[in-house]
Amino acid sequence: MNKLKNKVAVVIGASKGIGAGIAKSLAAEGAAVVMNYASSKEGADRVVAEITDFQKQLEAQTPLGRIAQPDDIAPIAVFLASGDSGWLTGETLLASGGLR
């Protein structure tokens, strides 16, 4: 499938997680992908602990019972970047797993 042939995508934070998943999916659909691997190790242990606590709280509130994974978000990014989303104009789409 080449929904994004002759398109260029710039993905910020593509070194891991959802950013990496989006970059891979865009490339698989034919886009030329420019990636920014910006990251910082400083304070990572503290941040990971805080994210884990936040993640548990968020998962408890989300109807699907989990947070988004790269495979959940990447197809949405491909759709929005492709001509398939051509009928959308000025819409706010919320990829939230049902959390409002």
MDTraj code that builds the backbone (N, CA, C; nanometers):
import mdtraj as md
import numpy as np

residues = "MET ASN LYS LEU LYS ASN LYS VAL ALA VAL VAL ILE GLY ALA SER LYS GLY ILE GLY ALA GLY ILE ALA LYS SER LEU ALA ALA GLU GLY ALA ALA VAL VAL MET ASN TYR ALA SER SER LYS GLU GLY ALA ASP ARG VAL VAL ALA GLU ILE THR ASP PHE GLN LYS GLN LEU GLU ALA GLN THR PRO LEU GLY ARG ILE ALA GLN PRO ASP ASP ILE ALA PRO ILE ALA VAL PHE LEU ALA SER GLY ASP SER GLY TRP LEU THR GLY GLU THR LEU LEU ALA SER GLY GLY LEU ARG".split()
xyz = np.array([
    [0.0840, -0.1182, 0.0000],
    [0.0000, 0.0000, 0.0000],
    [0.0886, 0.1246, 0.0000],
    [0.0509, 0.2212, -0.0769],
    [0.1294, 0.3433, -0.0896],
    [0.0397, 0.4663, -0.0757],
    [-0.0341, 0.4738, 0.0306],
    [-0.1227, 0.5876, 0.0533],
    [-0.0461, 0.7191, 0.0606],
    [0.0810, 0.7125, 0.0979],
    [0.1584, 0.8340, 0.1217],
    [0.2745, 0.8517, 0.0240],
    [0.2659, 0.7881, -0.0919],
    [0.3710, 0.8002, -0.1928],
    [0.3877, 0.9473, -0.2302],
    [0.5119, 0.9895, -0.2437],
    [0.5496, 1.1272, -0.2783],
    [0.5185, 1.2278, -0.1676],
    [0.4957, 1.1812, -0.0461],
    [0.4740, 1.2693, 0.0686],
    [0.5979, 1.2649, 0.1566],
    [0.6225, 1.3735, 0.2292],
    [0.7313, 1.3804, 0.3254],
    [0.6702, 1.4030, 0.4623],
    [0.7121, 1.3240, 0.5595],
    [0.6626, 1.3367, 0.6962],
    [0.7790, 1.3686, 0.7887],
    [0.7578, 1.4624, 0.8797],
    [0.8568, 1.4956, 0.9817],
    [0.8015, 1.4471, 1.1145],
    [0.8741, 1.3574, 1.1793],
    [0.8295, 1.2998, 1.3064],
    [0.9277, 1.3398, 1.4151],
    [0.8782, 1.4131, 1.5128],
    [0.9599, 1.4583, 1.6255],
    [0.9529, 1.3517, 1.7355],
    [1.0639, 1.3208, 1.7979],
    [1.0654, 1.2216, 1.9058],
    [1.0437, 1.0807, 1.8550],
    [1.1076, 1.0464, 1.7460],
    [1.0864, 0.9172, 1.6814],
    [1.1809, 0.8083, 1.7305],
    [1.2499, 0.8322, 1.8411],
    [1.3484, 0.7341, 1.8865],
    [1.2855, 0.6119, 1.9522],
    [1.1618, 0.6262, 2.0021],
    [1.0973, 0.5114, 2.0675],
    [0.9488, 0.5388, 2.0827],
    [0.8780, 0.4386, 2.1271],
    [0.7371, 0.4533, 2.1602],
    [0.6486, 0.4915, 2.0432],
    [0.5521, 0.5776, 2.0711],
    [0.4529, 0.6160, 1.9713],
    [0.5181, 0.6885, 1.8541],
    [0.6172, 0.7738, 1.8787],
    [0.6858, 0.8434, 1.7695],
    [0.7510, 0.7463, 1.6728],
    [0.8173, 0.6440, 1.7257],
    [0.8809, 0.5436, 1.6400],
    [0.7767, 0.4640, 1.5627],
    [0.6668, 0.4302, 1.6295],
    [0.5591, 0.3564, 1.5633],
    [0.4980, 0.4359, 1.4494],
    [0.4780, 0.5653, 1.4718],
    [0.4230, 0.6513, 1.3675],
    [0.5203, 0.6617, 1.2506],
    [0.6492, 0.6817, 1.2792],
    [0.7496, 0.6921, 1.1724],
    [0.7516, 0.5651, 1.0875],
    [0.7494, 0.4489, 1.1514],
    [0.7511, 0.3215, 1.0779],
    [0.6263, 0.3052, 0.9919],
    [0.5106, 0.3405, 1.0466],
    [0.3860, 0.3261, 0.9716],
    [0.3793, 0.4213, 0.8533],
    [0.4247, 0.5444, 0.8720],
    [0.4266, 0.6400, 0.7614],
    [0.5195, 0.5917, 0.6505],
    [0.6362, 0.5400, 0.6881],
    [0.7310, 0.4880, 0.5893],
    [0.6738, 0.3664, 0.5167],
    [0.6048, 0.2796, 0.5910],
    [0.5452, 0.1605, 0.5301],
    [0.4389, 0.1972, 0.4263],
    [0.3793, 0.3143, 0.4410],
    [0.2782, 0.3601, 0.3456],
    [0.3380, 0.4442, 0.2339],
    [0.4721, 0.4515, 0.2279],
    [0.5381, 0.5157, 0.1157],
    [0.5927, 0.6550, 0.1402],
    [0.5737, 0.7114, 0.2586],
    [0.6231, 0.8463, 0.2861],
    [0.7741, 0.8453, 0.3069],
    [0.8370, 0.9540, 0.2661],
    [0.9765, 0.9773, 0.3030],
    [0.9706, 1.0394, 0.4420],
    [1.0339, 0.9762, 0.5390],
    [1.0210, 1.0189, 0.6785],
    [1.1500, 1.0826, 0.7272],
    [1.1372, 1.2033, 0.7800],
    [1.2474, 1.2730, 0.8446],
    [1.2223, 1.2618, 0.9933],
    [1.3208, 1.2062, 1.0664],
    [1.3007, 1.1810, 1.2090],
    [1.3949, 1.2644, 1.2934],
    [1.3446, 1.3107, 1.4054],
    [1.4230, 1.3820, 1.5052],
    [1.4284, 1.2921, 1.6276],
    [1.5503, 1.2498, 1.6668],
    [1.5654, 1.1576, 1.7791],
    [1.5964, 1.2302, 1.9093],
    [1.5459, 1.3499, 1.9272],
    [1.5764, 1.4282, 2.0472],
    [1.5351, 1.3537, 2.1732],
    [1.6283, 1.3460, 2.2664],
    [1.5971, 1.2839, 2.3946],
    [1.6995, 1.3301, 2.4972],
    [1.6685, 1.3064, 2.6225],
    [1.7591, 1.3446, 2.7297],
    [1.7558, 1.2376, 2.8375],
    [1.8712, 1.1963, 2.8843],
    [1.8802, 1.0944, 2.9889],
    [1.8706, 1.1571, 3.1275],
    [1.8955, 1.2862, 3.1375],
    [1.8986, 1.3545, 3.2662],
    [1.7635, 1.3419, 3.3382],
    [1.7667, 1.2899, 3.4589],
    [1.6456, 1.2772, 3.5393],
    [1.5540, 1.1647, 3.4954],
    [1.6031, 1.0738, 3.4128],
    [1.5172, 0.9701, 3.3568],
    [1.4573, 0.8787, 3.4629],
    [1.5337, 0.8402, 3.5653],
    [1.4814, 0.7496, 3.6677],
    [1.3628, 0.8115, 3.7419],
    [1.3746, 0.9373, 3.7783],
    [1.2657, 1.0047, 3.8486],
    [1.1428, 1.0169, 3.7592],
    [1.1651, 1.0518, 3.6343],
    [1.0548, 1.0683, 3.5407],
    [0.9839, 0.9355, 3.5174],
    [1.0594, 0.8275, 3.5027],
    [0.9983, 0.6958, 3.4814],
    [0.9092, 0.6596, 3.5990],
    [0.9537, 0.6837, 3.7206],
    [0.8717, 0.6535, 3.8384],
    [0.7445, 0.7366, 3.8380],
    [0.7552, 0.8644, 3.8040],
    [0.6369, 0.9506, 3.7993],
    [0.5420, 0.9061, 3.6892],
    [0.5946, 0.8696, 3.5733],
    [0.5104, 0.8246, 3.4618],
    [0.4382, 0.6967, 3.5013],
    [0.5061, 0.6064, 3.5702],
    [0.4443, 0.4803, 3.6097],
    [0.3246, 0.5060, 3.7002],
    [0.3380, 0.5935, 3.7986],
    [0.2262, 0.6265, 3.8871],
    [0.1134, 0.6922, 3.8092],
    [0.1466, 0.7855, 3.7239],
    [0.0471, 0.8526, 3.6418],
    [-0.0218, 0.7535, 3.5494],
    [0.0567, 0.6630, 3.4911],
    [0.0020, 0.5636, 3.3999],
    [-0.1007, 0.4755, 3.4709],
    [-0.0707, 0.4326, 3.5925],
    [-0.1649, 0.3488, 3.6675],
    [-0.2960, 0.4223, 3.6933],
    [-0.2869, 0.5490, 3.7288],
    [-0.4071, 0.6287, 3.7524],
    [-0.4878, 0.6458, 3.6237],
    [-0.4189, 0.6727, 3.5154],
    [-0.4855, 0.6929, 3.3875],
    [-0.5523, 0.5642, 3.3392],
    [-0.4819, 0.4526, 3.3510],
    [-0.5381, 0.3247, 3.3087],
    [-0.6652, 0.2914, 3.3864],
    [-0.6689, 0.3279, 3.5140],
    [-0.7867, 0.3011, 3.5972],
    [-0.9078, 0.3823, 3.5501],
    [-0.8845, 0.4954, 3.4845],
    [-0.9927, 0.5824, 3.4384],
    [-1.0336, 0.5569, 3.2935],
    [-0.9508, 0.4859, 3.2183],
    [-0.9746, 0.4658, 3.0759],
    [-1.0649, 0.3452, 3.0528],
    [-1.1752, 0.3615, 2.9786],
    [-1.2652, 0.2487, 2.9533],
    [-1.1963, 0.1257, 2.8945],
    [-1.0925, 0.1441, 2.8140],
    [-1.0210, 0.0290, 2.7580],
    [-0.9224, -0.0321, 2.8566],
    [-0.8992, 0.0345, 2.9705],
    [-0.8157, -0.0209, 3.0767],
    [-0.6666, -0.0195, 3.0494],
    [-0.6231, 0.0603, 2.9537],
    [-0.4812, 0.0690, 2.9222],
    [-0.4546, 0.2006, 2.8518],
    [-0.3271, 0.2378, 2.8462],
    [-0.2904, 0.3577, 2.7713],
    [-0.2605, 0.3191, 2.6269],
    [-0.2557, 0.4179, 2.5415],
    [-0.2311, 0.3935, 2.3993],
    [-0.0929, 0.3353, 2.3767],
    [-0.0858, 0.2495, 2.2789],
    [0.0394, 0.1897, 2.2346],
    [0.0676, 0.2395, 2.0928],
    [0.1911, 0.2253, 2.0457],
    [0.2238, 0.2719, 1.9100],
    [0.1293, 0.2172, 1.8029],
    [0.0906, 0.0911, 1.8140],
    [0.0014, 0.0313, 1.7141],
    [-0.1410, 0.0860, 1.7214],
    [-0.1746, 0.1550, 1.8294],
    [-0.3055, 0.2197, 1.8395],
    [-0.3061, 0.3551, 1.7683],
    [-0.1974, 0.4286, 1.7802],
    [-0.1919, 0.5662, 1.7320],
    [-0.1388, 0.5768, 1.5892],
    [-0.0437, 0.4919, 1.5516],
    [0.0178, 0.5014, 1.4187],
    [-0.0838, 0.4943, 1.3042],
    [-0.1828, 0.4042, 1.3070],
    [-0.2798, 0.4022, 1.1966],
    [-0.3618, 0.5309, 1.1872],
    [-0.3839, 0.5957, 1.3004],
    [-0.4561, 0.7231, 1.2997],
    [-0.3722, 0.8286, 1.2295],
    [-0.2424, 0.8315, 1.2592],
    [-0.1524, 0.9278, 1.1950],
    [-0.1466, 0.9041, 1.0446],
    [-0.1407, 0.7778, 1.0029],
    [-0.1381, 0.7451, 0.8600],
    [-0.2676, 0.7919, 0.7943],
    [-0.3801, 0.7653, 0.8581],
    [-0.5087, 0.8085, 0.8041],
    [-0.5124, 0.9599, 0.7861],
    [-0.4713, 1.0331, 0.8884],
    [-0.4767, 1.1793, 0.8815],
    [-0.3813, 1.2361, 0.7771],
    [-0.2697, 1.1669, 0.7523],
    [-0.1725, 1.2131, 0.6540],
    [-0.2108, 1.1746, 0.5118],
    [-0.3037, 1.0827, 0.4975],
    [-0.3404, 1.0322, 0.3652],
    [-0.4606, 1.1062, 0.3076],
    [-0.4863, 1.0799, 0.1827],
    [-0.6036, 1.1357, 0.1166],
    [-0.7339, 1.0815, 0.1716],
    [-0.7277, 0.9708, 0.2469],
    [-0.8486, 0.9137, 0.3066],
    [-0.9166, 1.0107, 0.4030],
    [-0.8407, 1.1055, 0.4557],
    [-0.8984, 1.2012, 0.5504],
    [-0.9391, 1.3318, 0.4813],
    [-0.9452, 1.3304, 0.3501],
    [-0.9729, 1.4510, 0.2734],
    [-1.1060, 1.5168, 0.3026],
    [-1.2008, 1.4443, 0.3563],
    [-1.3324, 1.5007, 0.3857],
    [-1.3371, 1.5658, 0.5235],
    [-1.2326, 1.5494, 0.6021],
    [-1.2260, 1.6133, 0.7337],
    [-1.1798, 1.7569, 0.7176],
    [-1.2529, 1.8481, 0.7769],
    [-1.2136, 1.9883, 0.7734],
    [-1.2377, 2.0498, 0.9097],
    [-1.1318, 2.0954, 0.9724],
    [-1.1441, 2.1665, 1.0984],
    [-1.2019, 2.0848, 1.2120],
    [-1.1779, 1.9553, 1.2119],
    [-1.2323, 1.8674, 1.3155],
    [-1.1309, 1.8455, 1.4268],
    [-1.1808, 1.8210, 1.5449],
    [-1.0963, 1.7784, 1.6550],
    [-1.1246, 1.6310, 1.6783],
    [-1.0233, 1.5484, 1.6565],
    [-1.0369, 1.4049, 1.6774],
    [-0.9620, 1.3679, 1.8041],
    [-1.0264, 1.2936, 1.8899],
    [-0.9677, 1.2565, 2.0174],
    [-0.9400, 1.1070, 2.0196],
    [-0.8123, 1.0700, 2.0201],
    [-0.7723, 0.9295, 2.0295],
    [-0.7439, 0.9039, 2.1767],
    [-0.8460, 0.8638, 2.2502],
    [-0.8338, 0.8605, 2.3956],
    [-0.8690, 0.7270, 2.4596],
    [-0.8999, 0.6275, 2.3794],
    [-0.9398, 0.5008, 2.4386],
    [-1.0716, 0.5110, 2.5150],
    [-1.1501, 0.6128, 2.4849],
    [-1.2788, 0.6314, 2.5502],
    [-1.2761, 0.7261, 2.6690],
    [-1.1583, 0.7723, 2.7083],
    [-1.1462, 0.8648, 2.8216],
    [-1.1895, 1.0037, 2.7774],
    [-1.2815, 1.0612, 2.8491],
    [-1.3306, 1.1958, 2.8150],
    [-1.3068, 1.2895, 2.9308],
])
top = md.Topology()
chain = top.add_chain()
for i, resn in enumerate(residues, 1):
    res = top.add_residue(resn, chain, resSeq=i)
    for name in ("N", "CA", "C"):
        top.add_atom(name, md.element.get_by_symbol(name[0]), res)
traj = md.Trajectory(xyz[None], top)
